[in-house]
Amino acid sequence: MGILSSVTRSDIETFLFEEAELLDSWQLEQWRELFTNECTYVVPNLALPGDTPVDGVLHLIVDDGHHLSERVKRLGKKTAHAEFPHSRCRRLITNVRITERGESQLRASSNFITYRTSQQVTDTYFGQHQYRFVEQEGRLRIIEKRTILDIGSLRPQGRLSIIV
């Protein structure tokens, strides 16, 4: 049996805390390594959070593995004006739950608040992360991450240049 059958809620919680720490410290390449190459990272439309990208609905972010790698590269460059200098972020993760356990995958969810300070303005993003994990090379990896924002609009934030 693989590691998926023995993963506990506490294990998932520790994984998500480590993910948040990598993002908060702008260790984006190490964060990307938490995902499989075949991954998807989705931030749905605020008005239609349950829709999928194939429904034809515009999403805020729909990245496959290649595009997620490109996003990480772009955010690490000085030419990423919205994030240079890098914003300061703190992610709080709570209500971690394993929502489904199968032989080849595990689903989990968590609530989050992300505080982002840039150019003397602090924005707050909050919502739920939904994950699908697989075992790859003997460790837990993210094959799908869906971030559902519970804010009514991107105002006063106005933009989503960070990885929530």
C-alpha positions as CSV (number, residue, x, y, z in Angstrom):
1,M,0.0,0.0,0.0
2,G,1.1,3.5,-0.7
3,I,1.3,6.5,1.5
4,L,-2.2,7.7,0.6
5,S,-3.8,5.1,2.8
6,S,-1.9,6.2,5.9
7,V,-2.1,10.0,5.4
8,T,-3.8,11.7,8.3
9,R,-5.5,15.1,8.6
10,S,-2.5,16.2,10.6
11,D,-0.2,15.2,7.8
12,I,-2.3,17.2,5.3
13,E,-2.3,20.2,7.7
14,T,1.5,20.1,8.0
15,F,1.8,19.9,4.2
16,L,-0.5,22.9,3.8
17,F,1.3,24.9,6.4
18,E,4.6,24.2,4.6
19,E,3.0,25.3,1.3
20,A,1.9,28.6,2.9
21,E,5.4,29.2,4.3
22,L,6.9,28.6,0.9
23,L,4.5,31.1,-0.7
24,D,4.9,33.7,2.1
25,S,8.7,33.6,1.8
26,W,8.5,33.8,-2.1
27,Q,10.2,30.4,-2.5
28,L,8.1,29.8,-5.6
29,E,10.3,27.3,-7.3
30,Q,10.2,25.0,-4.2
31,W,6.4,25.6,-4.0
32,R,6.0,24.5,-7.7
33,E,7.8,21.2,-6.7
34,L,4.8,20.4,-4.5
35,F,2.8,19.8,-7.7
36,T,2.9,17.1,-10.3
37,N,3.9,18.0,-13.9
38,E,0.3,17.2,-14.9
39,C,-1.3,19.5,-12.3
40,T,-4.0,22.1,-12.6
41,Y,-4.3,25.3,-10.6
42,V,-7.7,27.0,-10.9
43,V,-9.2,30.2,-9.4
44,P,-12.8,30.3,-10.6
45,N,-14.8,33.3,-11.5
46,L,-16.0,35.0,-8.4
47,A,-19.7,34.9,-9.5
48,L,-19.6,31.2,-10.6
49,P,-17.2,29.4,-8.2
50,G,-18.6,25.9,-8.9
51,D,-18.0,26.0,-12.7
52,T,-15.1,24.3,-14.3
53,P,-12.9,25.8,-17.1
54,V,-14.5,23.4,-19.6
55,D,-17.9,25.0,-18.9
56,G,-16.8,28.0,-21.1
57,V,-16.8,30.3,-18.1
58,L,-14.0,32.8,-17.7
59,H,-11.8,32.0,-14.7
60,L,-9.3,34.3,-13.0
61,I,-6.6,31.6,-13.2
62,V,-6.5,28.3,-15.1
63,D,-3.0,26.9,-15.2
64,D,-1.7,23.5,-16.2
65,G,1.7,22.4,-15.1
66,H,3.5,24.3,-17.9
67,H,1.6,27.5,-17.3
68,L,2.1,27.2,-13.5
69,S,5.9,26.9,-14.1
70,E,5.8,30.0,-16.3
71,R,3.8,31.9,-13.7
72,V,6.5,31.1,-11.1
73,K,9.3,32.2,-13.4
74,R,7.4,35.4,-14.3
75,L,6.7,36.3,-10.7
76,G,10.4,35.9,-9.8
77,K,11.6,38.5,-12.3
78,K,12.1,42.2,-11.7
79,T,9.9,42.8,-14.8
80,A,6.8,41.5,-12.9
81,H,6.0,45.1,-11.9
82,A,2.9,44.2,-9.8
83,E,5.2,42.1,-7.6
84,F,8.5,43.9,-7.6
85,P,9.4,44.5,-5.0
86,H,7.6,41.4,-3.8
87,S,4.5,42.0,-1.7
88,R,4.6,40.8,1.9
89,C,2.1,38.0,2.5
90,R,0.8,36.0,5.4
91,R,-1.4,33.0,4.7
92,L,-3.5,31.6,7.5
93,I,-4.8,28.0,7.0
94,T,-7.6,26.5,9.0
95,N,-10.4,23.9,9.0
96,V,-8.3,21.3,7.2
97,R,-10.3,18.2,6.3
98,I,-9.8,15.1,4.3
99,T,-12.9,15.0,2.1
100,E,-12.3,11.8,0.1
101,R,-9.9,9.0,0.2
102,G,-9.4,6.6,-2.8
103,E,-6.8,4.1,-3.8
104,S,-5.0,6.5,-6.2
105,Q,-5.9,10.0,-4.8
106,L,-6.9,11.9,-1.8
107,R,-9.0,15.0,-1.6
108,A,-8.7,17.6,1.1
109,S,-9.9,21.2,1.7
110,S,-9.0,24.1,3.9
111,N,-10.2,27.6,4.6
112,F,-7.7,30.4,4.2
113,I,-7.0,34.1,4.7
114,T,-4.2,35.7,2.7
115,Y,-3.0,39.1,3.8
116,R,-1.0,40.9,1.2
117,T,0.8,44.2,1.7
118,S,2.3,46.1,-1.3
119,Q,3.0,49.8,-1.8
120,Q,1.6,50.6,1.7
121,V,-1.8,49.0,0.9
122,T,-3.0,45.8,2.6
123,D,-5.4,43.5,0.8
124,T,-7.3,40.6,2.3
125,Y,-8.3,37.5,0.3
126,F,-10.2,34.7,1.9
127,G,-12.0,31.5,0.9
128,Q,-11.4,27.8,0.5
129,H,-8.7,25.7,-1.1
130,Q,-9.7,22.3,-2.5
131,Y,-6.9,19.9,-3.2
132,R,-6.5,16.6,-5.0
133,F,-3.4,14.8,-4.0
134,V,-1.6,11.8,-5.5
135,E,1.5,9.8,-4.5
136,Q,4.4,10.4,-6.8
137,E,8.0,9.3,-6.1
138,G,7.0,8.1,-2.6
139,R,5.6,11.5,-1.5
140,L,2.4,13.5,-1.5
141,R,2.0,15.8,-4.5
142,I,-0.7,18.2,-5.6
143,I,-2.3,17.2,-8.9
144,E,-5.1,19.8,-8.6
145,K,-5.6,22.9,-6.5
146,R,-8.8,25.0,-6.7
147,T,-9.0,28.3,-4.8
148,I,-12.5,29.6,-4.3
149,L,-12.4,33.2,-3.3
150,D,-15.3,34.2,-1.0
151,I,-14.9,37.9,-1.7
152,G,-17.7,39.5,-3.7
153,S,-15.3,41.3,-6.1
154,L,-11.7,42.1,-6.5
155,R,-12.4,45.5,-5.0
156,P,-10.8,47.1,-3.1
157,Q,-8.0,44.7,-4.1
158,G,-8.4,45.4,-7.8
159,R,-6.0,42.7,-8.9
160,L,-4.8,39.2,-8.3
161,S,-1.1,39.3,-9.0
162,I,-0.1,36.8,-6.3
163,I,-0.7,33.1,-5.9
164,V,-3.4,32.9,-3.3
